[in-house]
Amino acid sequence: MAWERIRHWHWLVIAVIIGLAVPAVRARYVDDAIRDLGESLNGQAQFEESLLRPIQGRRQFDNVTVTPERIDDGLGGKRFVHVVRGQYWDGRLDPATGQATWRPAFFVAPVPYHMQLDPARLGPQAAQVATQLAAIKNPTVLDFLAAVHQTHNVTYTYAWWRGSAYALWLWLSAAILLIGIALPLTINLTVYSTFRRPRIIKEDGIDLSKVAPTPTSVHTSAVTDQDHSRLAELERELEQKLSATSPTPSSAPLATSAPIPKLSAAPLAPAGNAQLDHKEFGAKEDDFYPTERHH
C-alpha cells in the first residue's frame, strides 16, 4: 500500500497510539534509569551542603540538572518527585594526579521540599530568602535552587522535557503534531503539489442487481407444406441426375465359363516306392534334444 493512500485520520490514529505507547513503556523503567545516573547522595543535608561548598574553583555538586519524575511509592502507586542529577566529588583525590575527580551522582528531592540548611548559611540575604521560601505554599527543590542561585550564584537547569512526569502529554502532542499533521501534509505536498489531497471521484459502475434477467427464447422453425414440396422436388432432381449418369446394360451374352471336371471314384494309384534316407539320431548327455549323427 502506497503512503499517499493512507487517510489523514489514519495518521492521527497512528500518532495517538505512538504518543500513548512510548511514555507507557518509558514509565516502566524510570526507577532503573534513575539508579543508572550514578552515585546516590545519602541525604538532603549532604545535598544542600555540597551545593554551597566550593572545591578547586567549582561546587562539590556541580552541573546540576533537574527533571520531574513519577516513581513507585512502594504501595503500588506513583509519586511525584524531582531528580537532581549532576557531577559530585566524594572527597577522595585521584591517586595518579592528586586532583579531585567529579563523578555522576543524583539526589531524589521529595515534593513538597523543605530546606534543612541553616538560613544563616545563605549570607546577608538569609532573612529575605527564608521569608520568601516560607511564603510558598507547596515549595519544591526548584525554589531552593532559585534561592541559592540568588545568594551563592548556584547554576542549574530545569529539563522538564526529559522527565517522565510530563512525558505522556509531551509525546502525545509531539506525535500528533509530527505524525498526525506534518507528515500527511508533507506527503500531499510531495505527491499532489498541494497541502490538501484532491477529492477522489468515485466512478459509477453498473449495478446488475437492478437489472431484470430476460428469458432466452429458442426460435424453432416450423416446417410448412412449401418446404415439403421443395424437398420432394430436390429428391426428384437428384434421382434424374443419378439415372442419367448410370451405364447402360450390354445386350451381348456373357461368355460361358469352362466346364467343371467331375471327380472319379476310382482308387488312387499307389505311388512309387521312394527310397527313404536312413539317418541316425542320438543325444549326448549335455544335449537338450537328439541330433543327427554323422559317421
Backbone as CSV, one residue per row, in Angstrom:
resi,resn,N_x,N_y,N_z,CA_x,CA_y,CA_z,C_x,C_y,C_z
1,MET,0.854,-1.200,0.000,0.000,0.000,0.000,0.880,1.237,0.000
2,ALA,0.595,2.182,-0.939,1.380,3.396,-1.056,1.085,4.334,0.106
3,TRP,2.094,5.146,0.442,1.939,6.077,1.565,0.823,7.074,1.303
4,GLU,0.682,7.498,0.051,-0.313,8.523,-0.223,-1.738,8.003,-0.121
5,ARG,-1.918,6.691,-0.052,-3.266,6.135,0.064,-3.770,6.105,1.502
6,ILE,-2.894,6.361,2.462,-3.311,6.373,3.864,-4.077,7.663,4.142
7,ARG,-5.240,7.537,4.716,-6.080,8.694,5.009,-5.495,9.528,6.144
8,HIS,-5.977,10.783,6.223,-5.474,11.683,7.259,-5.839,11.180,8.653
9,TRP,-7.039,10.659,8.797,-7.444,10.178,10.122,-6.676,8.926,10.511
10,HIS,-6.165,8.179,9.506,-5.295,7.045,9.823,-4.015,7.520,10.501
11,TRP,-3.444,8.596,9.976,-2.225,9.145,10.572,-2.493,9.644,11.991
12,LEU,-3.658,10.220,12.223,-3.984,10.686,13.572,-4.090,9.517,14.550
13,VAL,-4.695,8.425,14.099,-4.793,7.249,14.972,-3.405,6.680,15.283
14,ILE,-2.557,6.596,14.253,-1.186,6.113,14.468,-0.444,7.026,15.434
15,ALA,-0.627,8.329,15.298,0.049,9.286,16.187,-0.399,9.115,17.634
16,VAL,-1.697,8.927,17.852,-2.202,8.749,19.225,-1.652,7.469,19.835
17,ILE,-1.601,6.396,19.046,-1.084,5.119,19.561,0.376,5.255,19.966
18,ILE,1.183,5.876,19.111,2.604,6.065,19.447,2.758,7.003,20.624
19,GLY,1.952,8.076,20.650,2.047,9.036,21.749,1.674,8.454,23.099
20,LEU,0.850,7.414,23.128,0.491,6.760,24.387,1.413,5.593,24.717
21,ALA,1.921,4.922,23.694,2.726,3.722,23.936,4.125,4.061,24.439
22,VAL,4.760,5.074,23.853,6.142,5.390,24.228,6.260,5.801,25.699
23,PRO,5.479,6.751,26.206,5.616,7.091,27.634,5.195,5.951,28.563
24,ALA,4.261,5.087,28.114,3.876,3.951,28.954,5.036,2.982,29.120
25,VAL,5.763,2.725,28.033,6.936,1.844,28.124,8.044,2.514,28.929
26,ARG,8.221,3.801,28.724,9.274,4.534,29.448,9.007,4.570,30.944
27,ALA,7.735,4.679,31.334,7.395,4.765,32.752,7.721,3.484,33.513
28,ARG,7.772,2.352,32.807,8.065,1.083,33.472,9.521,0.991,33.909
29,TYR,10.382,1.796,33.293,11.817,1.681,33.576,12.394,2.965,34.165
30,VAL,11.533,3.806,34.724,12.026,5.062,35.292,12.942,4.810,36.483
31,ASP,12.517,3.922,37.384,13.326,3.665,38.577,14.697,3.107,38.217
32,ASP,14.740,2.194,37.257,16.026,1.649,36.837,16.885,2.720,36.176
33,ALA,16.248,3.597,35.407,17.004,4.662,34.752,17.594,5.630,35.770
34,ILE,16.884,5.900,36.852,17.404,6.811,37.884,18.600,6.190,38.589
35,ARG,18.506,4.892,38.874,19.638,4.239,39.548,20.880,4.197,38.674
36,ASP,20.710,4.299,37.377,21.863,4.297,36.476,22.499,5.671,36.322
37,LEU,21.980,6.677,37.033,22.530,8.028,36.911,23.854,8.194,37.649
38,GLY,24.193,7.252,38.500,25.457,7.349,39.221,25.277,7.103,40.709
39,GLU,26.082,7.788,41.509,26.055,7.624,42.968,24.881,8.401,43.560
40,SER,24.195,7.784,44.515,23.079,8.443,45.185,23.584,9.154,46.441
41,LEU,23.250,10.430,46.572,23.628,11.178,47.769,22.849,10.659,48.967
42,ASN,23.491,10.643,50.123,22.945,9.957,51.298,21.797,10.694,51.971
43,GLY,21.642,11.970,51.740,20.565,12.673,52.414,20.420,14.097,51.917
44,GLN,19.369,14.758,52.411,19.081,16.113,51.968,20.128,17.089,52.471
45,ALA,20.624,16.876,53.698,21.636,17.774,54.251,22.919,17.720,53.429
46,GLN,23.338,16.503,53.058,24.534,16.360,52.233,24.344,17.036,50.877
47,PHE,23.159,16.903,50.327,22.859,17.528,49.035,22.960,19.045,49.133
48,GLU,22.362,19.642,50.163,22.358,21.099,50.281,23.744,21.641,50.588
49,GLU,24.505,20.941,51.430,25.862,21.394,51.754,26.774,21.326,50.539
50,SER,26.630,20.259,49.732,27.504,20.098,48.571,27.236,21.163,47.509
51,LEU,26.012,21.711,47.489,25.720,22.771,46.532,26.449,24.070,46.865
52,LEU,26.732,24.285,48.157,27.356,25.542,48.583,28.862,25.431,48.773
53,ARG,29.391,24.193,48.878,30.815,24.018,49.196,31.662,24.150,47.936
54,PRO,32.618,25.123,47.904,33.497,25.263,46.733,34.689,24.313,46.821
55,ILE,35.046,23.687,45.700,36.181,22.779,45.615,36.913,23.079,44.309
56,GLN,38.155,23.556,44.444,39.004,23.801,43.281,38.288,24.631,42.201
57,GLY,37.648,25.662,42.598,37.019,26.590,41.674,35.636,26.168,41.186
58,ARG,35.074,25.107,41.712,33.729,24.693,41.339,33.006,24.142,42.553
59,ARG,31.727,23.885,42.460,30.937,23.361,43.568,31.183,21.860,43.715
60,GLN,31.023,21.391,44.956,31.178,19.955,45.171,30.132,19.160,44.383
61,PHE,28.921,19.701,44.284,27.887,19.124,43.431,27.630,20.134,42.329
62,ASP,28.109,19.811,41.132,28.131,20.790,40.048,27.361,20.256,38.829
63,ASN,27.171,21.139,37.829,26.443,20.790,36.589,25.073,20.184,36.912
64,VAL,24.299,20.932,37.672,23.031,20.425,38.199,21.936,20.528,37.142
65,THR,21.182,19.441,36.992,20.022,19.382,36.098,18.878,18.728,36.853
66,VAL,17.699,19.335,36.772,16.521,18.851,37.496,15.493,18.356,36.478
67,THR,14.932,17.180,36.745,13.871,16.624,35.903,12.714,16.163,36.778
68,PRO,11.476,16.431,36.371,10.312,15.935,37.117,10.057,14.470,36.757
69,GLU,9.873,13.648,37.767,9.693,12.218,37.540,8.518,11.694,38.363
70,ARG,7.985,10.571,37.893,6.974,9.820,38.633,7.560,8.438,38.905
71,ILE,7.788,8.138,40.185,8.422,6.888,40.572,7.477,6.101,41.469
72,ASP,7.817,4.838,41.707,6.997,3.987,42.561,7.033,4.497,44.001
73,ASP,5.858,4.487,44.620,5.776,4.933,46.007,5.878,3.792,47.005
74,GLY,6.102,2.561,46.513,6.199,1.413,47.396,4.867,0.821,47.802
75,LEU,3.779,1.442,47.388,2.434,0.958,47.729,1.646,0.572,46.480
76,GLY,2.342,0.392,45.396,1.679,0.046,44.148,1.241,1.234,43.329
77,GLY,1.585,2.445,43.755,1.208,3.646,43.020,2.423,4.436,42.578
78,LYS,2.193,5.685,42.217,3.255,6.566,41.761,3.257,7.831,42.609
79,ARG,4.429,8.409,42.788,4.555,9.693,43.479,5.426,10.628,42.657
80,PHE,5.123,11.924,42.785,5.807,12.944,42.006,7.034,13.423,42.775
81,VAL,8.207,13.412,42.126,9.454,13.866,42.737,10.244,14.661,41.702
82,HIS,11.323,15.293,42.174,12.294,15.928,41.305,13.628,15.208,41.480
83,VAL,14.207,14.788,40.370,15.517,14.133,40.401,16.561,15.167,40.014
84,VAL,17.513,15.410,40.943,18.595,16.364,40.712,19.842,15.566,40.378
85,ARG,20.313,15.705,39.158,21.499,14.970,38.707,22.618,15.947,38.421
86,GLY,23.848,15.453,38.490,24.994,16.310,38.231,26.295,15.570,38.456
87,GLN,27.381,16.331,38.686,28.711,15.790,38.943,29.071,16.068,40.408
88,TYR,29.536,15.019,41.117,29.767,15.125,42.556,31.176,14.620,42.873
89,TRP,31.830,15.364,43.830,33.129,14.905,44.334,32.920,14.308,45.717
90,ASP,33.335,13.058,45.877,33.104,12.335,47.131,34.182,12.567,48.176
91,GLY,35.143,13.481,47.950,36.171,13.813,48.941,37.471,13.071,48.737
92,ARG,37.531,12.154,47.787,38.768,11.406,47.552,39.489,11.972,46.341
93,LEU,40.837,11.986,46.431,41.657,12.508,45.349,42.099,11.373,44.439
94,ASP,42.321,11.722,43.214,42.784,10.736,42.237,44.228,10.367,42.568
95,PRO,44.573,9.075,42.806,45.950,8.707,43.179,46.968,9.088,42.112
96,ALA,46.589,9.104,40.848,47.547,9.390,39.783,47.851,10.877,39.674
97,THR,46.827,11.709,39.790,47.010,13.142,39.582,46.973,13.950,40.876
98,GLY,46.411,13.379,41.914,46.278,14.110,43.160,45.214,15.183,43.109
99,GLN,44.343,15.132,42.114,43.294,16.120,41.952,41.933,15.502,42.282
100,ALA,40.992,16.389,42.566,39.625,15.933,42.826,38.967,15.520,41.509
101,THR,38.241,14.406,41.561,37.572,13.871,40.374,36.071,13.835,40.614
102,TRP,35.355,14.520,39.740,33.877,14.556,39.853,33.280,13.371,39.065
103,ARG,32.311,12.733,39.682,31.646,11.583,39.078,30.129,11.802,39.078
104,PRO,29.405,11.090,38.197,27.948,11.264,38.158,27.295,10.889,39.482
105,ALA,26.311,11.707,39.882,25.568,11.474,41.115,24.174,12.065,40.961
106,PHE,23.273,11.691,41.879,21.900,12.215,41.813,21.313,12.259,43.216
107,PHE,20.275,13.054,43.324,19.528,13.176,44.576,18.046,13.261,44.228
108,VAL,17.222,12.446,44.904,15.787,12.452,44.680,15.150,13.390,45.706
109,ALA,14.632,14.525,45.234,14.044,15.531,46.119,12.541,15.308,46.204
110,PRO,12.015,15.169,47.404,10.567,14.953,47.548,9.784,16.238,47.281
111,VAL,8.496,16.062,47.084,7.571,17.185,46.912,6.467,17.031,47.948
112,PRO,6.282,18.031,48.841,6.971,19.332,48.910,8.380,19.197,49.483
113,TYR,9.202,20.215,49.240,10.591,20.221,49.661,10.789,21.359,50.664
114,HIS,11.240,20.993,51.857,11.500,21.978,52.916,12.996,22.003,53.207
115,MET,13.573,23.185,53.147,15.012,23.347,53.329,15.438,22.953,54.733
116,GLN,16.498,22.174,54.863,17.079,21.791,56.150,18.330,22.605,56.475
117,LEU,18.840,23.326,55.514,20.044,24.119,55.725,19.755,25.281,56.658
118,ASP,20.719,25.604,57.488,20.601,26.747,58.381,20.490,28.027,57.541
119,PRO,19.404,28.798,57.693,19.249,30.006,56.873,20.425,30.966,56.994
120,ALA,21.173,30.915,58.108,22.306,31.815,58.271,23.395,31.530,57.254
121,ARG,23.411,30.273,56.710,24.417,29.930,55.708,24.179,30.641,54.387
122,LEU,23.037,31.259,54.243,22.705,31.920,52.987,23.255,33.334,52.910
123,GLY,23.921,33.791,53.941,24.587,35.082,53.890,23.689,36.240,54.272
124,PRO,24.038,37.432,53.816,23.289,38.630,54.199,21.826,38.588,53.774
125,GLN,21.499,37.860,52.761,20.119,37.809,52.298,19.350,36.634,52.899
126,ALA,19.893,36.067,53.959,19.285,34.883,54.544,17.863,35.145,55.004
127,ALA,17.644,36.257,55.713,16.315,36.544,56.247,15.310,36.734,55.110
128,GLN,15.694,37.455,54.089,14.788,37.696,52.972,14.462,36.401,52.235
129,VAL,15.492,35.573,52.010,15.275,34.306,51.309,14.409,33.370,52.129
130,ALA,14.663,33.317,53.431,13.858,32.453,54.303,12.400,32.871,54.293
131,THR,12.166,34.203,54.275,10.783,34.691,54.224,10.105,34.310,52.914
132,GLN,10.843,34.405,51.819,10.294,34.029,50.522,9.952,32.534,50.461
133,LEU,10.832,31.700,51.001,10.563,30.261,50.991,9.373,29.906,51.872
134,ALA,9.257,30.574,53.005,8.144,30.289,53.916,6.806,30.695,53.329
135,ALA,6.811,31.674,52.421,5.557,32.149,51.842,5.028,31.211,50.751
136,ILE,5.885,30.314,50.283,5.452,29.382,49.227,4.633,28.270,49.861
137,LYS,3.429,28.039,49.340,2.519,27.061,49.928,3.024,25.638,49.725
138,ASN,3.477,25.313,48.547,3.945,23.960,48.239,5.327,24.062,47.585
139,PRO,6.392,24.305,48.395,7.721,24.547,47.818,8.302,23.260,47.217
140,THR,9.198,23.431,46.266,9.919,22.316,45.646,11.408,22.620,45.684
141,VAL,12.195,21.655,45.232,13.634,21.864,45.208,14.002,22.972,44.234
142,LEU,13.132,23.252,43.278,13.389,24.350,42.358,13.386,25.693,43.085
143,ASP,12.513,25.826,44.088,12.505,27.065,44.880,13.780,27.198,45.690
144,PHE,14.267,26.086,46.236,15.528,26.144,46.984,16.695,26.487,46.061
145,LEU,16.736,25.893,44.878,17.811,26.194,43.944,17.761,27.647,43.483
146,ALA,16.560,28.180,43.330,16.450,29.598,42.973,16.983,30.488,44.084
147,ALA,16.779,30.065,45.356,17.269,30.850,46.488,18.792,30.835,46.551
148,VAL,19.422,29.642,46.414,20.884,29.579,46.478,21.521,30.178,45.220
149,HIS,20.783,30.219,44.128,21.291,30.928,42.957,21.356,32.425,43.230
150,GLN,20.388,32.916,43.999,20.363,34.329,44.348,21.464,34.694,45.331
151,THR,21.782,33.775,46.261,22.750,34.092,47.306,24.172,33.639,46.965
152,HIS,24.317,32.484,46.278,25.642,31.921,46.018,25.914,31.687,44.527
153,ASN,25.019,32.161,43.679,25.200,32.028,42.235,25.327,30.557,41.795
154,VAL,24.525,29.704,42.407,24.496,28.287,42.026,23.643,28.168,40.760
155,THR,24.220,27.598,39.734,23.505,27.451,38.460,22.891,26.055,38.353
156,TYR,21.792,26.016,37.662,21.103,24.735,37.457,20.249,24.854,36.197
157,THR,19.758,23.711,35.732,18.896,23.638,34.543,17.680,22.794,34.885
158,TYR,16.509,23.299,34.502,15.277,22.549,34.716,14.857,21.954,33.374
159,ALA,15.189,20.681,33.146,14.872,19.994,31.891,13.572,19.214,32.062
160,TRP,12.466,19.938,32.061,11.181,19.283,32.289,10.833,18.306,31.161
161,TRP,11.335,18.562,29.946,11.013,17.698,28.813,11.715,16.341,28.884
162,ARG,12.728,16.233,29.767,13.441,14.964,29.898,12.863,14.069,30.979
163,GLY,11.931,14.581,31.746,11.358,13.802,32.834,10.174,12.970,32.394
164,SER,9.765,12.063,33.272,8.629,11.181,32.979,7.300,11.765,33.426
165,ALA,7.314,12.822,34.236,6.058,13.361,34.754,5.203,13.952,33.643
166,TYR,5.840,14.624,32.700,5.114,15.242,31.600,5.348,14.523,30.274
167,ALA,5.895,13.323,30.346,6.225,12.591,29.116,4.973,12.228,28.324
168,LEU,3.878,11.893,29.028,2.661,11.497,28.336,2.150,12.616,27.432
169,TRP,1.991,13.829,27.991,1.466,14.939,27.198,2.485,15.409,26.168
170,LEU,3.760,15.307,26.511,4.787,15.736,25.568,4.825,14.826,24.345
171,TRP,4.863,13.519,24.577,4.917,12.567,23.467,3.615,12.583,22.669
172,LEU,2.480,12.708,23.350,1.202,12.727,22.639,1.094,13.960,21.750
173,SER,1.481,15.095,22.283,1.420,16.327,21.487,2.403,16.286,20.320
174,ALA,3.623,15.806,20.601,4.622,15.742,19.537,4.222,14.748,18.450
175,ALA,3.647,13.609,18.839,3.244,12.611,17.844,2.113,13.136,16.966
176,ILE,1.139,13.800,17.578,0.029,14.349,16.787,0.533,15.445,15.850
177,LEU,1.433,16.286,16.347,1.932,17.383,15.528,2.780,16.877,14.364
178,LEU,3.673,15.915,14.638,4.600,15.468,13.602,3.990,14.386,12.703
179,ILE,3.390,13.355,13.328,2.882,12.223,12.551,1.468,12.478,12.056
180,GLY,0.646,13.081,12.907,-0.749,13.265,12.523,-1.015,14.468,11.644
181,ILE,-0.111,15.483,11.676,-0.360,16.702,10.898,0.753,16.967,9.883
182,ALA,2.000,17.043,10.353,3.093,17.426,9.459,3.380,16.361,8.408
183,LEU,3.380,15.083,8.792,3.713,14.025,7.835,2.698,13.918,6.698
184,PRO,1.387,13.848,6.966,0.452,13.786,5.820,0.486,15.035,4.948
185,LEU,0.719,16.210,5.551,0.830,17.415,4.731,2.056,17.349,3.817
186,THR,3.143,16.813,4.333,4.350,16.671,3.515,4.132,15.679,2.375
187,ILE,3.436,14.584,2.657,3.147,13.594,1.606,2.245,14.198,0.537
188,ASN,1.218,14.935,0.952,0.326,15.572,-0.022,1.069,16.587,-0.875
189,LEU,1.973,17.328,-0.238,2.727,18.331,-0.972,3.679,17.675,-1.964
190,THR,4.233,16.525,-1.588,5.169,15.837,-2.472,4.461,15.142,-3.625
191,VAL,3.335,14.502,-3.343,2.640,13.703,-4.364,1.717,14.554,-5.216
192,TYR,0.931,15.419,-4.558,-0.092,16.178,-5.278,0.255,17.656,-5.472
193,SER,1.397,18.100,-4.927,1.828,19.501,-5.016,0.819,20.445,-4.364
194,THR,0.145,19.969,-3.363,-0.800,20.780,-2.594,-0.915,20.186,-1.198
195,PHE,-1.291,21.045,-0.230,-1.391,20.567,1.146,-2.611,19.680,1.361
196,ARG,-3.599,19.815,0.508,-4.815,19.007,0.632,-4.870,17.969,-0.476
197,ARG,-5.237,16.789,-0.103,-5.356,15.727,-1.090,-6.574,15.982,-1.969
198,PRO,-6.422,15.841,-3.299,-7.594,16.019,-4.176,-8.669,14.991,-3.863
199,ARG,-9.895,15.444,-4.035,-11.003,14.546,-3.765,-11.066,13.455,-4.823
200,ILE,-11.188,12.216,-4.365,-11.248,11.077,-5.274,-12.682,10.902,-5.729
201,ILE,-12.900,11.013,-7.046,-14.241,10.855,-7.607,-14.497,9.368,-7.820
202,LYS,-15.513,8.911,-7.199,-15.859,7.503,-7.310,-16.586,7.253,-8.618
203,GLU,-16.049,6.349,-9.392,-16.658,6.036,-10.671,-17.903,5.188,-10.451
204,ASP,-18.983,5.587,-11.191,-20.238,4.846,-11.084,-20.169,3.605,-11.958
205,GLY,-20.348,2.482,-11.368,-20.357,1.220,-12.103,-21.786,0.803,-12.432
206,ILE,-21.926,-0.272,-13.113,-23.235,-0.796,-13.491,-23.723,-1.705,-12.381
207,ASP,-24.879,-1.365,-11.855,-25.470,-2.164,-10.788,-26.331,-3.248,-11.417
208,LEU,-25.804,-4.449,-11.461,-26.517,-5.555,-12.094,-27.650,-6.090,-11.238
209,SER,-27.671,-5.682,-9.964,-28.729,-6.190,-9.092,-30.101,-5.640,-9.464
210,LYS,-30.108,-4.477,-10.179,-31.385,-3.870,-10.552,-31.827,-4.237,-11.967
211,VAL,-31.022,-5.058,-12.633,-31.359,-5.452,-13.994,-32.124,-6.766,-13.940
212,ALA,-33.349,-6.771,-14.514,-34.168,-7.985,-14.518,-33.694,-8.909,-15.616
213,PRO,-33.446,-10.170,-15.304,-32.976,-11.097,-16.348,-34.078,-11.383,-17.358
214,THR,-33.728,-11.407,-18.631,-34.684,-11.713,-19.703,-34.534,-13.172,-20.095
215,PRO,-35.646,-13.889,-20.200,-35.538,-15.315,-20.563,-35.053,-15.485,-21.993
216,THR,-34.233,-16.480,-22.189,-33.693,-16.759,-23.518,-34.732,-17.500,-24.339
217,SER,-35.087,-16.912,-25.412,-36.119,-17.520,-26.264,-35.474,-18.380,-27.333
218,VAL,-35.964,-19.591,-27.499,-35.451,-20.526,-28.504,-36.387,-20.478,-29.705
219,HIS,-35.846,-20.056,-30.831,-36.647,-19.936,-32.039,-36.663,-21.265,-32.767
220,THR,-37.819,-21.838,-32.858,-37.989,-23.100,-33.584,-38.691,-22.807,-34.905
221,SER,-38.061,-23.239,-35.981,-38.633,-23.007,-37.310,-39.674,-24.078,-37.620
222,ALA,-40.853,-23.670,-37.952,-41.928,-24.608,-38.283,-41.791,-25.064,-39.735
223,VAL,-41.952,-26.381,-39.982,-41.869,-26.959,-41.337,-43.236,-26.829,-41.997
224,THR,-43.248,-26.129,-43.112,-44.501,-25.877,-43.822,-44.643,-26.841,-44.996
225,ASP,-45.832,-26.798,-45.638,-46.078,-27.630,-46.824,-45.188,-27.224,-47.988
226,GLN,-44.882,-25.955,-48.038,-43.998,-25.496,-49.107,-42.609,-26.117,-48.977
227,ASP,-42.148,-26.294,-47.730,-40.845,-26.930,-47.503,-40.876,-28.386,-47.949
228,HIS,-41.996,-29.080,-47.654,-42.102,-30.484,-48.079,-42.077,-30.580,-49.602
229,SER,-42.757,-29.667,-50.272,-42.774,-29.682,-51.735,-41.389,-29.441,-52.298
230,ARG,-40.692,-28.480,-51.709,-39.332,-28.190,-52.170,-38.427,-29.380,-51.974
231,LEU,-38.574,-30.100,-50.875,-37.738,-31.268,-50.606,-38.025,-32.385,-51.605
232,ALA,-39.308,-32.605,-51.924,-39.651,-33.646,-52.895,-39.100,-33.321,-54.267
233,GLU,-39.138,-32.032,-54.639,-38.598,-31.622,-55.927,-37.106,-31.862,-56.008
234,LEU,-36.387,-31.572,-54.909,-34.949,-31.821,-54.889,-34.643,-33.307,-55.001
235,GLU,-35.441,-34.139,-54.380,-35.211,-35.581,-54.467,-35.399,-36.082,-55.901
236,ARG,-36.422,-35.556,-56.610,-36.642,-35.973,-57.991,-35.489,-35.537,-58.892
237,GLU,-35.007,-34.332,-58.669,-33.871,-33.870,-59.467,-32.649,-34.732,-59.236
238,LEU,-32.432,-35.137,-57.995,-31.273,-35.962,-57.674,-31.390,-37.337,-58.323
239,GLU,-32.605,-37.912,-58.341,-32.782,-39.227,-58.956,-32.561,-39.157,-60.460
240,GLN,-33.030,-38.079,-61.080,-32.825,-37.932,-62.524,-31.347,-37.833,-62.878
241,LYS,-30.577,-37.108,-62.087,-29.150,-36.985,-62.355,-28.446,-38.322,-62.183
242,LEU,-28.841,-39.084,-61.186,-28.202,-40.372,-60.961,-28.520,-41.348,-62.092
243,SER,-29.774,-41.336,-62.577,-30.140,-42.243,-63.658,-29.467,-41.861,-64.965
244,ALA,-29.208,-40.580,-65.178,-28.557,-40.141,-66.406,-27.096,-40.546,-66.441
245,THR,-26.446,-40.631,-65.370,-25.019,-40.959,-65.334,-24.757,-42.442,-65.181
246,SER,-25.730,-43.343,-64.935,-25.503,-44.781,-64.751,-25.266,-45.444,-66.094
247,PRO,-24.337,-46.469,-66.274,-24.029,-47.104,-67.560,-25.195,-47.968,-68.040
248,THR,-25.384,-48.090,-69.386,-26.453,-48.903,-69.979,-26.056,-50.366,-69.972
249,PRO,-26.969,-51.275,-69.715,-26.605,-52.691,-69.697,-26.282,-53.202,-71.103
250,SER,-25.266,-54.076,-71.230,-24.836,-54.633,-72.523,-25.780,-55.742,-72.970
251,SER,-26.093,-55.731,-74.273,-27.010,-56.749,-74.802,-26.307,-58.037,-75.179
252,ALA,-24.964,-58.058,-75.259,-24.232,-59.258,-75.642,-24.296,-60.265,-74.517
253,PRO,-24.451,-61.586,-74.930,-24.489,-62.600,-73.874,-23.139,-62.754,-73.210
254,LEU,-23.200,-63.127,-71.992,-21.969,-63.312,-71.235,-21.258,-64.571,-71.709
255,ALA,-19.929,-64.499,-71.724,-19.147,-65.672,-72.125,-19.295,-66.773,-71.101
256,THR,-19.460,-68.031,-71.650,-19.637,-69.172,-70.742,-18.301,-69.593,-70.194
257,SER,-18.321,-69.982,-69.033,-17.085,-70.411,-68.380,-16.780,-71.851,-68.744
258,ALA,-15.563,-72.268,-68.553,-15.138,-73.642,-68.865,-15.861,-74.619,-67.976
259,PRO,-16.163,-75.869,-68.534,-16.887,-76.854,-67.709,-16.055,-77.338,-66.533
260,ILE,-16.742,-77.630,-65.483,-16.076,-78.088,-64.260,-15.876,-79.598,-64.366
261,PRO,-14.620,-80.116,-64.276,-14.399,-81.567,-64.385,-15.004,-82.281,-63.196
262,LYS,-15.480,-83.533,-63.505,-16.059,-84.360,-62.462,-14.988,-85.224,-61.825
263,LEU,-15.124,-85.487,-60.544,-14.167,-86.304,-59.810,-14.489,-87.766,-59.997
264,SER,-13.444,-88.589,-60.176,-13.626,-90.035,-60.352,-13.607,-90.707,-59.012
265,ALA,-14.412,-91.767,-58.867,-14.471,-92.519,-57.600,-13.501,-93.662,-57.549
266,ALA,-12.669,-93.869,-58.624,-11.704,-94.987,-58.631,-10.622,-94.728,-57.628
267,PRO,-10.050,-95.823,-57.030,-8.974,-95.660,-56.038,-7.742,-95.092,-56.679
268,LEU,-7.019,-94.373,-55.902,-5.802,-93.742,-56.378,-4.737,-94.789,-56.608
269,ALA,-3.902,-94.556,-57.601,-2.795,-95.483,-57.887,-1.736,-95.304,-56.835
270,PRO,-1.166,-96.432,-56.407,-0.125,-96.321,-55.377,1.104,-95.628,-55.910
271,ALA,1.646,-94.867,-55.103,2.841,-94.138,-55.504,4.026,-95.078,-55.531
272,GLY,5.028,-94.687,-56.293,6.227,-95.496,-56.368,6.938,-95.563,-55.043
273,ASN,7.632,-96.660,-54.828,8.358,-96.829,-53.565,9.542,-95.894,-53.546
274,ALA,9.418,-94.942,-52.810,10.533,-93.971,-52.673,11.520,-94.510,-51.671
275,GLN,12.710,-94.444,-52.070,13.760,-94.918,-51.177,13.983,-93.893,-50.070
276,LEU,13.747,-94.378,-48.871,13.894,-93.465,-47.717,15.355,-93.333,-47.340
277,ASP,15.714,-92.192,-46.985,17.089,-91.948,-46.482,17.146,-92.386,-45.047
278,HIS,18.081,-93.274,-44.766,18.234,-93.755,-43.391,19.191,-92.826,-42.655
279,LYS,18.698,-92.259,-41.594,19.514,-91.345,-40.767,19.464,-91.797,-39.328
280,GLU,20.559,-91.583,-38.637,20.651,-91.955,-37.229,20.614,-90.699,-36.366
281,PHE,19.828,-90.828,-35.317,19.707,-89.713,-34.367,20.113,-90.191,-32.987
282,GLY,20.680,-89.368,-32.258,21.072,-89.697,-30.882,21.276,-88.418,-30.081
283,ALA,21.427,-88.627,-28.835,21.595,-87.463,-27.928,22.692,-87.741,-26.945
284,LYS,23.531,-86.746,-26.747,24.576,-86.859,-25.733,24.006,-86.455,-24.378
285,GLU,24.845,-86.580,-23.379,24.380,-86.250,-22.035,24.094,-84.758,-21.897
286,ASP,24.851,-83.897,-22.587,24.645,-82.452,-22.484,23.745,-81.904,-23.560
287,ASP,23.132,-82.792,-24.456,22.217,-82.305,-25.479,20.826,-82.198,-24.913
288,PHE,20.106,-81.141,-25.330,18.725,-80.945,-24.867,17.743,-81.818,-25.652
289,TYR,18.060,-82.041,-26.976,17.213,-82.889,-27.805,18.131,-83.684,-28.753
290,PRO,17.648,-84.825,-29.308,18.507,-85.668,-30.191,18.890,-84.929,-31.448
291,THR,20.076,-85.186,-31.924,20.596,-84.605,-33.172,21.074,-85.730,-34.084
292,GLU,21.215,-85.347,-35.342,21.676,-86.361,-36.337,23.118,-86.690,-36.105
293,ARG,23.415,-88.018,-36.230,24.790,-88.463,-36.047,25.435,-88.667,-37.414
294,HIS,26.591,-88.163,-37.549,27.357,-88.309,-38.799,28.523,-89.230,-38.537
295,HIS,28.730,-90.184,-39.419,29.841,-91.124,-39.270,31.037,-90.603,-40.042
